Amino acid sequence: MVSALLTAALVILSLAILACTYRLIKGPTRPDRIAALDTIGINLLAMIAVIGMLLRTQDFIEIILVIGILAFIGTTALARYIERGVVIERGDDEHGR
Amino acid sequence: MNMAGELLIAVLVLFGALFCGLSAFGLVRLPDVYLRSHAATKSATLGVLCVLAGAFLYMMFYVEVVSFKLLIAIVFVFITSPVAGHLNGRAAYRSGVKLWENSIQDDMKPVLERNKGMQSKN
């Protein structure tokens, strides 16, 4: 019963990732694609938590942390890139874009 | 009692998964970047927080580990996910993505124009 509910949660989360993939491929502008990638990362994190509960193990918690950090850093870097054209600005030259 | 506790946790997780599915539905159906970002950020954050809270309770009661890493993950996602959505929206506005044609308010435009006027005066 409980594992059936958890499996249903897994199915819903994978359908959500599928919908985000549609937006990632079709998305008319680049910020659309970045938002879709961020949502894919967040949903993947939830899926890994549910899989860890289904397998009754605590080994996946580090993976949850790492995916959360990577999703945030990736979204930040991509947003900076489309806003300014560079990810890391060099301090010594002002016209180095 | 044991079964009821597991059922409560499973319902919490299912609720979170339903919110994630709702946010993905909004991401597909809404008309422009800013409305999509509204759907993708808030409800996905709530759904993931529900799933992770369910996982924390599950680990505490049935694997018998109080996992502080999971608490750190909950706090981290709660802080960073809206910040990432906001950064993405600001980058979209600054790079000139148009609003939906039925939008009735644009608070950012007069501020940007005022800043541009002050810069050109200097």
Backbone of each chain as ProteinMPNN parsed JSONL, in Angstrom:
{"seq_chain_A": "MVSALLTAALVILSLAILACTYRLIKGPTRPDRIAALDTIGINLLAMIAVIGMLLRTQDFIEIILVIGILAFIGTTALARYIERGVVIERGDDEHGR", "coords_chain_A": {"N_chain_A": [[0.832, -1.209, 0.0], [1.801, 1.286, 0.974], [4.162, 1.349, -0.481], [3.04, 1.328, -2.969], [1.843, 3.871, -3.052], [4.158, 5.408, -2.926], [5.343, 4.652, -5.327], [3.487, 5.702, -7.082], [3.956, 8.403, -6.605], [6.518, 8.547, -7.698], [5.913, 8.077, -10.405], [4.365, 10.351, -10.998], [6.286, 12.344, -10.602], [8.107, 11.7, -12.62], [6.571, 12.171, -14.87], [6.327, 14.919, -14.584], [8.979, 15.678, -15.031], [9.134, 14.963, -17.688], [7.361, 16.82, -18.854], [8.786, 19.177, -18.299], [10.958, 18.677, -19.924], [9.827, 18.922, -22.427], [9.356, 21.709, -22.426], [11.972, 22.498, -22.245], [13.047, 21.733, -24.707], [11.374, 22.994, -26.6], [11.013, 25.632, -25.76], [10.693, 29.087, -26.352], [12.523, 31.182, -25.754], [15.816, 31.769, -24.292], [15.825, 32.098, -21.378], [13.519, 30.612, -20.757], [14.402, 28.006, -21.218], [16.354, 27.805, -19.278], [14.853, 28.009, -16.919], [13.37, 25.661, -17.194], [15.397, 23.744, -17.005], [16.237, 24.16, -14.369], [13.937, 23.411, -12.988], [13.845, 20.739, -13.724], [16.111, 19.783, -12.363], [15.284, 20.182, -9.685], [13.053, 18.477, -9.54], [14.293, 16.045, -10.011], [15.78, 15.783, -7.706], [13.717, 15.397, -5.82], [12.768, 12.946, -6.806], [14.939, 11.26, -6.266], [14.936, 11.299, -3.495], [12.504, 9.947, -3.025], [13.111, 7.445, -4.128], [15.129, 6.625, -2.4], [13.559, 6.311, -0.101], [11.955, 4.188, -0.916], [13.807, 2.128, -1.141], [14.631, 1.929, 1.424], [17.011, 3.067, 2.476], [19.791, 5.129, 3.509], [21.669, 6.109, 1.859], [21.432, 7.869, -0.222], [21.345, 10.492, 0.469], [23.465, 12.267, 0.385], [23.652, 12.541, -2.341], [21.337, 13.946, -2.875], [21.954, 16.422, -1.671], [24.156, 17.197, -3.294], [23.029, 17.403, -5.854], [21.194, 19.451, -5.422], [22.92, 21.645, -4.865], [24.386, 21.764, -7.269], [22.355, 22.327, -9.133], [21.556, 24.886, -8.329], [23.96, 26.378, -8.697], [24.401, 26.018, -11.429], [22.102, 27.241, -12.547], [22.491, 29.878, -11.686], [24.917, 30.532, -12.998], [24.193, 30.283, -15.708], [22.198, 32.239, -15.89], [23.635, 34.567, -15.381], [25.238, 34.455, -17.624], [23.438, 34.848, -19.82], [22.639, 37.365, -19.139], [24.848, 39.144, -19.059], [26.734, 38.243, -20.844], [29.107, 37.116, -20.06], [30.403, 34.722, -17.698], [32.2, 34.766, -15.509], [33.43, 37.737, -14.421], [36.242, 39.602, -15.313], [38.337, 41.57, -13.253], [40.273, 43.385, -14.079], [40.118, 44.542, -16.622], [37.87, 46.79, -18.11], [36.545, 46.683, -20.481], [36.402, 44.161, -21.348], [34.408, 42.425, -22.416]], "CA_chain_A": [[0.0, 0.0, 0.0], [2.655, 2.464, 1.065], [5.088, 1.378, -1.618], [2.247, 1.71, -4.148], [1.725, 5.333, -3.054], [5.464, 5.987, -3.276], [5.548, 4.451, -6.762], [2.648, 6.687, -7.77], [4.679, 9.673, -6.539], [7.604, 8.473, -8.685], [5.344, 8.236, -11.75], [3.98, 11.762, -11.178], [7.495, 13.155, -10.74], [8.734, 11.508, -13.923], [5.75, 12.908, -15.846], [6.691, 16.337, -14.457], [10.264, 15.871, -15.718], [8.842, 14.901, -19.129], [6.784, 18.116, -19.255], [9.869, 20.151, -18.297], [11.799, 18.424, -21.091], [9.129, 19.565, -23.553], [9.623, 23.141, -22.377], [13.415, 22.669, -22.481], [13.338, 21.623, -26.132], [10.588, 23.898, -27.434], [11.04, 26.95, -25.186], [11.07, 30.064, -27.37], [13.686, 32.003, -25.398], [16.791, 31.065, -23.454], [15.406, 31.968, -19.976], [12.602, 29.471, -20.635], [15.162, 26.75, -21.127], [17.04, 27.765, -17.985], [13.849, 27.686, -15.89], [13.028, 24.245, -17.326], [16.513, 22.948, -16.461], [16.199, 24.282, -12.915], [12.831, 22.594, -12.48], [14.243, 19.335, -13.872], [17.002, 19.454, -11.253], [14.516, 20.111, -8.447], [12.229, 17.269, -9.555], [15.205, 14.902, -9.886], [16.098, 15.696, -6.274], [12.583, 14.755, -5.146], [12.72, 11.536, -7.218], [15.973, 10.489, -5.566], [14.462, 11.124, -2.115], [11.475, 8.893, -3.001], [13.769, 6.156, -4.366], [15.782, 6.263, -1.154], [12.565, 5.791, 0.837], [11.505, 2.868, -1.377], [14.844, 1.131, -0.879], [14.912, 1.974, 2.86], [18.428, 3.296, 2.707], [20.122, 6.536, 3.7], [22.877, 6.39, 1.096], [21.212, 8.81, -1.305], [21.147, 11.843, 0.989], [24.547, 13.1, -0.159], [23.334, 12.84, -3.751], [20.341, 15.023, -2.837], [22.67, 17.675, -1.42], [25.014, 17.587, -4.417], [22.194, 17.843, -6.975], [20.664, 20.767, -5.093], [23.966, 22.658, -5.038], [24.73, 21.901, -8.684], [21.258, 22.988, -9.843], [21.606, 26.323, -8.033], [25.126, 27.019, -9.312], [24.198, 26.029, -12.865], [21.126, 28.274, -12.906], [23.105, 31.191, -11.492], [25.913, 30.797, -14.041], [23.532, 30.492, -16.994], [21.496, 33.522, -15.861], [24.661, 35.594, -15.57], [25.717, 34.41, -19.002], [22.544, 35.513, -20.761], [22.445, 38.767, -18.782], [26.004, 39.987, -19.321], [27.605, 37.715, -21.884], [30.211, 36.367, -19.473], [30.043, 34.117, -16.42], [33.102, 35.331, -14.498], [33.964, 38.986, -14.94], [37.6, 39.903, -14.861], [38.308, 42.89, -12.668], [41.337, 44.302, -14.484], [39.783, 45.336, -17.808], [36.446, 47.099, -18.083], [35.913, 46.475, -21.778], [36.725, 42.804, -21.763], [33.233, 41.569, -22.559]], "C_chain_A": [[0.863, 1.254, 0.0], [3.612, 2.524, -0.11], [4.341, 1.694, -2.898], [2.095, 3.218, -4.219], [3.05, 5.993, -3.445], [5.748, 5.818, -4.761], [4.7, 5.414, -7.58], [3.317, 8.055, -7.746], [5.821, 9.699, -7.546], [7.083, 8.699, -10.095], [4.982, 9.695, -12.008], [5.22, 12.626, -11.386], [8.138, 12.95, -12.097], [7.902, 12.155, -15.022], [6.074, 14.399, -15.797], [8.006, 16.606, -15.166], [10.064, 15.825, -17.225], [8.283, 16.231, -19.623], [7.859, 19.19, -19.284], [10.78, 19.939, -19.494], [11.165, 18.993, -22.35], [9.432, 21.052, -23.585], [11.093, 23.419, -22.663], [13.728, 22.61, -23.963], [12.643, 22.729, -26.907], [10.823, 25.36, -27.07], [11.512, 28.063, -26.09], [12.298, 30.888, -27.011], [14.61, 31.219, -24.477], [16.407, 31.034, -21.973], [14.366, 30.889, -19.734], [13.352, 28.175, -20.418], [15.852, 26.657, -19.779], [16.065, 27.42, -16.864], [13.473, 26.214, -15.959], [14.126, 23.367, -16.761], [16.514, 22.983, -14.94], [15.095, 23.398, -12.334], [13.126, 21.113, -12.632], [15.157, 18.92, -12.714], [16.254, 19.265, -9.945], [13.686, 18.818, -8.392], [13.078, 16.015, -9.422], [15.586, 14.664, -8.431], [14.962, 14.999, -5.504], [12.493, 13.283, -5.513], [13.738, 10.716, -6.458], [15.583, 10.297, -4.111], [13.432, 9.999, -2.041], [12.106, 7.526, -3.224], [14.489, 5.682, -3.108], [14.796, 5.741, -0.12], [12.072, 4.417, 0.417], [12.527, 1.791, -1.045], [15.226, 1.071, 0.588], [16.392, 2.143, 3.158], [18.686, 4.784, 2.877], [21.309, 6.945, 2.847], [22.689, 7.477, 0.051], [21.157, 10.26, -0.848], [22.226, 12.79, 0.489], [24.251, 13.481, -1.601], [22.302, 13.95, -3.818], [21.024, 16.37, -2.637], [23.437, 18.134, -2.651], [24.169, 18.074, -5.583], [21.58, 19.202, -6.68], [21.683, 21.863, -5.324], [24.277, 22.863, -6.51], [23.63, 22.601, -9.463], [21.306, 24.488, -9.593], [22.766, 27.007, -8.747], [24.956, 27.079, -10.824], [23.218, 27.098, -13.289], [21.721, 29.664, -12.767], [24.073, 31.529, -12.616], [25.239, 31.058, -15.375], [22.801, 31.823, -17.023], [22.483, 34.667, -16.023], [25.12, 35.637, -17.003], [24.755, 35.118, -19.945], [22.32, 36.967, -20.386], [23.619, 39.621, -19.239], [26.928, 39.463, -20.395], [28.82, 36.981, -21.362], [29.721, 35.743, -18.173], [30.878, 34.731, -15.31], [33.7, 36.596, -15.081], [35.36, 39.206, -14.403], [37.643, 41.342, -14.378], [39.246, 43.874, -13.322], [41.007, 45.074, -15.755], [38.277, 45.545, -17.851], [35.762, 46.789, -19.397], [36.099, 45.048, -22.253], [35.531, 41.903, -21.939], [33.307, 40.744, -23.828]], "O_chain_A": [[0.702, 2.15, -0.828], [3.855, 3.59, -0.675], [4.918, 2.262, -3.824], [2.198, 3.802, -5.297], [3.081, 6.981, -4.179], [6.316, 6.707, -5.394], [5.125, 5.888, -8.634], [3.265, 8.791, -8.731], [6.078, 10.725, -8.176], [7.7, 9.408, -10.89], [5.248, 10.225, -13.086], [5.225, 13.524, -12.228], [8.661, 13.899, -12.681], [8.457, 12.64, -16.008], [6.098, 15.068, -16.83], [8.154, 17.632, -15.83], [10.73, 16.548, -17.965], [8.677, 16.718, -20.683], [7.865, 20.03, -20.184], [11.324, 20.903, -20.032], [11.863, 19.487, -23.236], [9.732, 21.604, -24.644], [11.432, 24.446, -23.252], [14.584, 23.355, -24.441], [13.252, 23.345, -27.782], [10.835, 26.228, -27.942], [12.645, 28.005, -26.569], [13.055, 31.261, -27.908], [14.252, 30.164, -23.953], [16.644, 30.009, -21.334], [14.313, 30.307, -18.651], [13.001, 27.361, -19.564], [15.937, 25.578, -19.193], [16.39, 26.642, -15.967], [13.276, 25.574, -14.925], [13.844, 22.36, -16.111], [16.76, 21.967, -14.291], [15.291, 22.725, -11.322], [12.723, 20.308, -11.793], [14.997, 17.838, -12.15], [16.526, 18.335, -9.186], [13.617, 18.153, -7.358], [12.658, 15.036, -8.805], [15.701, 13.527, -7.975], [15.203, 14.137, -4.659], [12.182, 12.45, -4.662], [13.444, 9.594, -6.044], [15.865, 9.246, -3.536], [13.466, 9.187, -1.116], [11.702, 6.549, -2.594], [14.468, 4.496, -2.782], [15.127, 4.844, 0.655], [11.798, 3.568, 1.265], [12.158, 0.667, -0.705], [16.06, 0.25, 0.972], [16.951, 1.438, 3.998], [17.886, 5.609, 2.435], [21.899, 8.002, 3.071], [23.669, 7.967, -0.511], [20.951, 11.161, -1.661], [21.96, 13.957, 0.202], [24.555, 14.591, -2.037], [22.364, 14.804, -4.702], [20.723, 17.339, -3.334], [23.386, 19.308, -3.019], [24.533, 19.049, -6.242], [21.453, 20.029, -7.584], [21.362, 22.898, -5.909], [24.419, 23.999, -6.963], [23.922, 23.389, -10.362], [21.123, 25.28, -10.518], [22.597, 28.076, -9.333], [25.323, 28.076, -11.446], [23.452, 27.797, -14.274], [21.497, 30.53, -13.612], [24.073, 32.646, -13.134], [25.654, 31.955, -16.109], [22.775, 32.484, -18.062], [22.198, 35.636, -16.728], [25.366, 36.711, -17.551], [25.189, 35.907, -20.784], [21.856, 37.744, -21.22], [23.412, 40.718, -19.757], [27.833, 40.18, -20.823], [29.501, 36.293, -22.123], [28.724, 36.193, -17.609], [30.343, 35.167, -14.29], [34.389, 36.555, -16.101], [35.631, 39.026, -13.215], [37.064, 42.232, -15.001], [39.069, 45.081, -13.162], [41.552, 46.157, -15.965], [37.503, 44.609, -17.655], [34.541, 46.643, -19.442], [35.964, 44.766, -23.444], [35.619, 40.713, -21.638], [32.398, 39.964, -24.111]]}, "seq_chain_B": "MNMAGELLIAVLVLFGALFCGLSAFGLVRLPDVYLRSHAATKSATLGVLCVLAGAFLYMMFYVEVVSFKLLIAIVFVFITSPVAGHLNGRAAYRSGVKLWENSIQDDMKPVLERNKGMQSKN", "coords_chain_B": {"N_chain_B": [[-0.522, 1.426, 14.299], [2.101, 1.715, 13.434], [1.718, 1.23, 10.721], [-0.067, 3.321, 10.211], [1.539, 5.547, 10.59], [3.408, 5.218, 8.495], [1.66, 5.487, 6.376], [0.845, 8.121, 6.658], [3.253, 9.444, 6.085], [3.61, 8.611, 3.44], [1.414, 9.818, 2.225], [2.09, 12.49, 2.565], [4.36, 12.603, 0.905], [3.169, 12.014, -1.542], [1.486, 14.2, -1.853], [3.42, 16.232, -2.138], [4.563, 15.384, -4.558], [2.395, 15.713, -6.251], [2.195, 18.494, -6.213], [4.606, 19.098, -7.518], [4.043, 18.048, -10.051], [1.953, 19.749, -10.755], [3.334, 22.165, -10.966], [4.928, 21.609, -13.164], [2.957, 21.364, -15.101], [2.043, 24.015, -15.168], [4.371, 25.127, -16.169], [4.347, 24.198, -18.76], [1.948, 25.245, -19.796], [1.551, 28.018, -19.357], [1.765, 31.469, -20.612], [4.129, 33.27, -20.918], [7.651, 34.003, -20.108], [7.85, 35.049, -17.514], [5.484, 34.423, -16.161], [5.674, 31.664, -16.35], [7.944, 31.273, -14.828], [6.966, 31.985, -12.363], [5.223, 29.794, -11.93], [7.083, 27.689, -12.001], [8.856, 28.145, -9.927], [7.647, 28.632, -7.291], [5.645, 26.631, -6.653], [7.017, 24.283, -7.228], [9.039, 24.432, -5.348], [7.577, 24.215, -2.943], [6.517, 21.616, -3.297], [8.851, 20.003, -3.402], [9.854, 20.524, -0.88], [7.881, 19.319, 0.704], [8.213, 16.606, -0.073], [10.857, 16.145, 0.787], [10.602, 16.605, 3.528], [8.904, 14.501, 4.189], [10.682, 12.399, 3.601], [12.582, 12.895, 5.55], [11.134, 12.41, 7.93], [10.577, 9.722, 7.493], [13.174, 8.573, 7.474], [13.77, 9.132, 10.094], [11.94, 7.644, 11.63], [11.84, 4.988, 10.628], [14.281, 4.096, 9.511], [15.795, 4.825, 11.505], [17.618, 6.945, 11.806], [18.597, 10.158, 12.483], [18.81, 12.471, 10.191], [20.968, 14.933, 9.589], [21.985, 15.925, 7.293], [19.888, 15.809, 5.512], [18.224, 17.724, 6.622], [19.828, 19.977, 6.172], [19.752, 19.956, 3.403], [17.033, 20.534, 3.013], [16.844, 23.173, 4.052], [18.635, 24.448, 2.345], [17.51, 24.119, -0.251], [15.156, 25.501, 0.188], [16.109, 28.093, 0.511], [17.64, 28.624, -1.863], [16.177, 28.036, -4.202], [13.999, 29.923, -4.825], [15.681, 32.147, -5.119], [17.202, 31.483, -7.363], [15.178, 31.432, -9.291], [14.45, 34.122, -9.273], [16.824, 35.363, -10.161], [16.92, 34.335, -12.726], [14.61, 35.455, -13.853], [15.281, 38.187, -13.739], [17.495, 38.227, -15.431], [16.203, 37.544, -17.784], [14.549, 39.788, -18.168], [16.448, 41.871, -18.4], [17.792, 41.049, -20.682], [15.944, 41.555, -22.558], [13.534, 40.102, -23.05], [10.224, 39.914, -24.159], [7.164, 40.905, -22.442], [4.061, 39.101, -21.868], [1.372, 39.785, -24.164], [-1.031, 40.49, -22.984], [-0.396, 41.408, -20.49], [-0.761, 43.713, -17.788], [0.749, 45.419, -16.275], [3.917, 46.872, -15.693], [6.343, 47.184, -13.706], [9.063, 47.428, -13.703], [10.006, 48.813, -15.87], [9.794, 51.804, -15.774], [11.67, 52.257, -13.739], [14.082, 51.307, -14.785], [14.309, 53.08, -16.944], [14.567, 55.515, -15.607], [17.01, 55.113, -14.287], [18.671, 54.927, -16.531], [18.42, 57.525, -17.576], [19.634, 59.027, -15.513], [22.239, 58.09, -15.689], [22.995, 58.993, -18.248], [22.916, 61.715, -17.84], [25.039, 62.138, -16.125]], "CA_chain_B": [[0.219, 2.661, 14.547], [3.222, 1.709, 12.505], [1.146, 1.364, 9.374], [-0.653, 4.655, 10.065], [2.636, 6.499, 10.404], [3.915, 5.089, 7.13], [0.653, 6.009, 5.455], [0.918, 9.591, 6.741], [4.443, 9.893, 5.347], [3.396, 8.395, 2.007], [0.477, 10.841, 1.731], [2.876, 13.727, 2.469], [5.195, 12.528, -0.289], [2.3, 12.073, -2.72], [1.068, 15.61, -1.955], [4.538, 16.965, -2.729], [4.721, 15.002, -5.964], [1.307, 16.348, -6.995], [2.546, 19.902, -6.421], [5.626, 19.163, -8.564], [3.369, 17.847, -11.33], [1.197, 20.978, -11.04], [4.251, 23.203, -11.427], [5.34, 21.277, -14.531], [1.81, 21.714, -15.942], [2.113, 25.456, -15.369], [5.534, 25.42, -17.014], [4.001, 23.943, -20.153], [0.75, 25.905, -20.305], [1.455, 29.471, -19.195], [2.157, 32.087, -21.894], [5.452, 33.871, -21.123], [8.718, 33.545, -19.218], [7.693, 35.484, -16.127], [4.432, 33.597, -15.555], [6.209, 30.311, -16.214], [8.872, 31.262, -13.706], [6.1, 31.95, -11.181], [4.774, 28.418, -11.703], [8.171, 26.741, -11.804], [9.617, 28.369, -8.711], [6.994, 28.53, -5.979], [4.986, 25.362, -6.342], [8.016, 23.217, -7.207], [9.725, 24.488, -4.056], [6.696, 23.634, -1.91], [6.432, 20.169, -3.491], [10.096, 19.349, -3.007], [9.99, 20.589, 0.581], [7.019, 18.279, 1.274], [8.837, 15.29, -0.286], [12.04, 15.991, 1.634], [10.161, 16.48, 4.921], [8.463, 13.113, 4.32], [11.864, 11.536, 3.654], [13.229, 13.088, 6.853], [10.353, 11.671, 8.932], [10.753, 8.292, 7.218], [14.49, 8.168, 7.966], [13.822, 9.23, 11.554], [11.147, 6.64, 12.32], [11.938, 3.616, 10.122], [15.675, 3.685, 9.347], [16.336, 5.193, 12.804], [18.735, 7.857, 11.653], [18.194, 11.555, 12.351], [19.811, 12.855, 9.212], [21.131, 16.383, 9.518], [22.24, 16.292, 5.9], [18.592, 16.055, 4.878], [17.775, 19.044, 7.095], [20.601, 20.983, 5.446], [19.224, 19.994, 2.034], [15.748, 21.238, 3.045], [17.089, 24.616, 4.21], [19.33, 24.941, 1.157], [16.55, 24.236, -1.355], [14.199, 26.553, 0.54], [16.711, 29.401, 0.266], [18.226, 28.9, -3.168], [15.326, 27.856, -5.378], [13.424, 31.208, -5.231], [16.737, 33.066, -5.563], [17.541, 31.133, -8.744], [14.089, 31.885, -10.145], [14.515, 35.575, -9.383], [17.961, 35.698, -11.027], [16.555, 33.99, -14.097], [13.664, 36.45, -14.331], [15.971, 39.45, -13.962], [18.293, 38.08, -16.639], [15.291, 37.569, -18.92], [14.109, 41.169, -18.409], [17.568, 42.686, -18.876], [18.178, 40.671, -22.04], [14.967, 42.049, -23.497], [12.43, 39.214, -23.382], [8.969, 40.662, -24.061], [6.083, 40.391, -21.604], [2.873, 38.63, -22.584], [0.701, 40.998, -24.645], [-2.152, 40.849, -22.118], [0.055, 41.89, -19.182], [-1.274, 45.066, -17.609], [1.602, 46.234, -15.414], [5.348, 46.638, -15.856], [6.943, 48.097, -12.737], [10.517, 47.507, -13.866], [10.378, 49.672, -17.001], [10.134, 53.185, -15.393], [12.893, 52.279, -12.922], [15.237, 51.183, -15.684], [14.455, 54.295, -17.734], [15.092, 56.56, -14.736], [18.435, 54.856, -14.106], [19.378, 55.244, -17.764], [18.484, 58.971, -17.678], [20.637, 59.54, -14.59], [23.57, 57.765, -16.204], [23.354, 59.831, -19.392], [23.149, 63.059, -17.338], [26.409, 62.162, -15.65]], "C_chain_B": [[1.372, 2.799, 13.56], [2.755, 1.966, 11.081], [0.581, 2.773, 9.158], [0.427, 5.701, 9.865], [3.198, 6.44, 9.0], [2.949, 5.69, 6.135], [0.667, 7.537, 5.45], [2.095, 10.113, 5.935], [4.231, 9.742, 3.847], [2.442, 9.427, 1.435], [1.179, 12.192, 1.61], [3.709, 13.752, 1.197], [4.347, 12.653, -1.552], [1.795, 13.492, -2.951], [2.168, 16.454, -2.6], [4.712, 16.655, -4.19], [3.623, 15.625, -6.812], [1.603, 17.827, -7.224], [3.623, 20.043, -7.484], [4.998, 18.978, -9.938], [2.577, 19.075, -11.741], [2.127, 22.064, -11.558], [4.737, 22.899, -12.834], [4.221, 21.583, -15.524], [1.786, 23.217, -16.219], [3.253, 25.845, -16.276], [5.218, 25.165, -18.475], [2.933, 24.914, -20.635], [0.778, 27.426, -20.255], [2.154, 30.22, -20.331], [3.534, 32.728, -21.978], [6.408, 33.523, -19.991], [8.422, 33.85, -17.765], [6.597, 34.675, -15.436], [4.908, 32.163, -15.377], [7.161, 30.212, -15.037], [8.115, 31.272, -12.381], [5.649, 30.523, -10.88], [5.934, 27.529, -11.302], [8.85, 26.921, -10.466], [8.836, 28.009, -7.454], [6.444, 27.142, -5.715], [5.978, 24.204, -6.364], [8.77, 23.227, -5.889], [8.874, 23.87, -2.949], [6.631, 22.112, -2.037], [7.682, 19.458, -3.033], [10.276, 19.406, -1.502], [9.104, 19.549, 1.246], [7.659, 16.899, 1.131], [10.022, 15.101, 0.652], [11.66, 15.897, 3.108], [9.639, 15.065, 5.175], [9.635, 12.158, 4.42], [12.561, 11.663, 4.994], [12.481, 12.312, 7.943], [10.542, 10.163, 8.761], [12.084, 7.799, 7.76], [14.513, 8.178, 9.492], [13.105, 8.066, 12.203], [11.463, 5.218, 11.889], [13.345, 3.173, 9.785], [16.438, 4.007, 10.627], [17.651, 5.935, 12.686], [18.143, 9.253, 11.602], [19.217, 12.202, 11.446], [19.874, 14.366, 9.085], [21.43, 16.837, 8.111], [20.934, 16.588, 5.186], [18.007, 17.387, 5.339], [18.508, 20.16, 6.37], [20.095, 21.107, 4.031], [17.9, 20.744, 1.994], [15.967, 22.747, 3.129], [17.711, 25.197, 2.943], [18.359, 25.127, -0.004], [15.575, 25.366, -1.081], [14.782, 27.934, 0.293], [17.012, 29.604, -1.211], [17.246, 28.8, -4.328], [14.597, 29.148, -5.779], [14.466, 32.204, -5.709], [17.113, 32.781, -7.01], [16.446, 31.577, -9.702], [14.119, 33.385, -10.358], [15.65, 36.011, -10.292], [17.617, 35.45, -12.482], [15.58, 35.021, -14.669], [14.335, 37.782, -14.61], [16.83, 39.387, -15.221], [17.409, 38.128, -17.875], [14.863, 38.995, -19.213], [15.238, 42.005, -18.983], [17.984, 42.314, -20.285], [17.039, 40.902, -23.022], [13.89, 41.067, -23.926], [11.125, 39.975, -23.16], [8.005, 40.022, -23.058], [4.96, 39.865, -22.492], [2.041, 39.837, -22.998], [-0.483, 41.391, -23.799], [-1.709, 41.273, -20.724], [-0.343, 43.346, -19.025], [-0.325, 45.938, -16.796], [3.058, 45.859, -15.615], [6.085, 47.607, -14.945], [8.422, 48.324, -12.98], [10.899, 48.569, -14.887], [10.675, 51.118, -16.583], [11.401, 53.262, -14.56], [14.121, 52.212, -13.813], [15.434, 52.463, -16.487], [15.005, 55.437, -16.888], [16.589, 56.37, -14.519], [19.224, 55.242, -15.343], [19.51, 56.757, -17.931], [19.532, 59.564, -16.75], [22.04, 59.252, -15.094], [23.958, 58.688, -17.354], [23.579, 61.277, -18.947], [24.57, 63.173, -16.792], [27.366, 62.015, -16.843]], "O_chain_B": [[1.581, 3.846, 12.947], [3.308, 2.788, 10.35], [0.722, 3.35, 8.08], [0.264, 6.629, 9.074], [3.439, 7.474, 8.377], [3.359, 6.326, 5.164], [0.525, 8.171, 4.404], [1.971, 11.091, 5.198], [4.614, 10.615, 3.068], [2.617, 9.873, 0.301], [0.912, 12.954, 0.681], [3.77, 14.762, 0.497], [4.746, 13.31, -2.513], [1.687, 13.942, -4.092], [1.907, 17.274, -3.481], [4.98, 17.553, -4.989], [3.865, 16.023, -7.952], [1.306, 18.364, -8.291], [3.587, 20.986, -8.275], [5.371, 19.667, -10.888], [2.521, 19.416, -12.922], [1.772, 22.802, -12.477], [4.941, 23.819, -13.626], [4.484, 22.008, -16.649], [1.542, 23.647, -17.347], [3.133, 26.781, -17.066], [5.761, 25.841, -19.349], [2.999, 25.37, -21.777], [0.088, 28.07, -21.045], [3.054, 29.663, -20.96], [4.096, 32.733, -23.073], [6.037, 32.838, -19.037], [8.696, 33.037, -16.882], [6.743, 34.283, -14.279], [4.589, 31.517, -14.378], [7.191, 29.203, -14.333], [8.545, 30.661, -11.403], [5.683, 30.084, -9.731], [5.815, 26.714, -10.387], [9.373, 25.955, -9.91], [9.284, 27.194, -6.647], [6.735, 26.538, -4.682], [5.817, 23.242, -5.613], [9.11, 22.17, -5.359], [9.371, 23.103, -2.124], [6.681, 21.397, -1.037], [7.606, 18.433, -2.356], [10.787, 18.462, -0.9], [9.506, 18.947, 2.242], [7.659, 16.109, 2.075], [10.184, 14.036, 1.246], [12.319, 15.187, 3.867], [9.888, 14.488, 6.233], [9.61, 11.218, 5.215], [13.074, 10.68, 5.528], [13.096, 11.643, 8.773], [10.652, 9.422, 9.738], [12.151, 6.759, 8.415], [15.18, 7.353, 10.116], [13.576, 7.536, 13.21], [11.367, 4.306, 12.711], [13.604, 1.97, 9.77], [17.561, 3.545, 10.83], [18.641, 5.621, 13.347], [17.274, 9.521, 10.772], [20.349, 12.458, 11.856], [18.965, 15.001, 8.549], [21.17, 17.986, 7.754], [20.863, 17.496, 4.358], [17.374, 18.097, 4.558], [17.907, 21.166, 5.994], [20.007, 22.211, 3.495], [17.651, 21.506, 1.059], [15.359, 23.512, 2.379], [17.36, 26.298, 2.518], [18.373, 26.163, -0.668], [15.202, 26.107, -1.991], [14.058, 28.853, -0.088], [16.676, 30.651, -1.765], [17.469, 29.433, -5.359], [14.567, 29.463, -6.968], [14.192, 33.015, -6.594], [17.32, 33.705, -7.798], [16.737, 32.045, -10.803], [13.857, 33.876, -11.456], [15.479, 36.918, -11.106], [17.968, 36.237, -13.361], [15.701, 35.416, -15.829], [14.013, 38.445, -15.596], [16.896, 40.348, -15.987], [17.804, 38.684, -18.901], [14.812, 39.392, -20.377], [15.035, 42.761, -19.934], [18.481, 43.165, -21.022], [17.132, 40.504, -24.183], [13.375, 41.168, -25.039], [10.931, 40.6, -22.118], [8.008, 38.81, -22.842], [4.908, 40.139, -23.691], [1.999, 40.825, -22.265], [-0.922, 42.539, -23.879], [-2.554, 41.481, -19.853], [-0.281, 44.126, -19.976], [-0.595, 47.129, -16.647], [3.4, 44.679, -15.699], [6.417, 48.72, -15.354], [8.979, 49.315, -12.508], [11.975, 49.162, -14.799], [11.712, 51.646, -16.986], [12.14, 54.241, -14.661], [15.081, 52.96, -13.626], [16.566, 52.897, -16.7], [15.808, 56.237, -17.367], [17.354, 57.334, -14.558], [20.311, 55.811, -15.241], [20.553, 57.245, -18.366], [20.245, 60.491, -17.132], [22.936, 60.082, -14.943], [25.107, 59.123, -17.44], [24.34, 62.003, -19.587], [25.228, 64.197, -16.979], [28.584, 62.01, -16.661]]}, "name": "protein", "num_of_chains": 2, "seq": "MVSALLTAALVILSLAILACTYRLIKGPTRPDRIAALDTIGINLLAMIAVIGMLLRTQDFIEIILVIGILAFIGTTALARYIERGVVIERGDDEHGRMNMAGELLIAVLVLFGALFCGLSAFGLVRLPDVYLRSHAATKSATLGVLCVLAGAFLYMMFYVEVVSFKLLIAIVFVFITSPVAGHLNGRAAYRSGVKLWENSIQDDMKPVLERNKGMQSKN"}
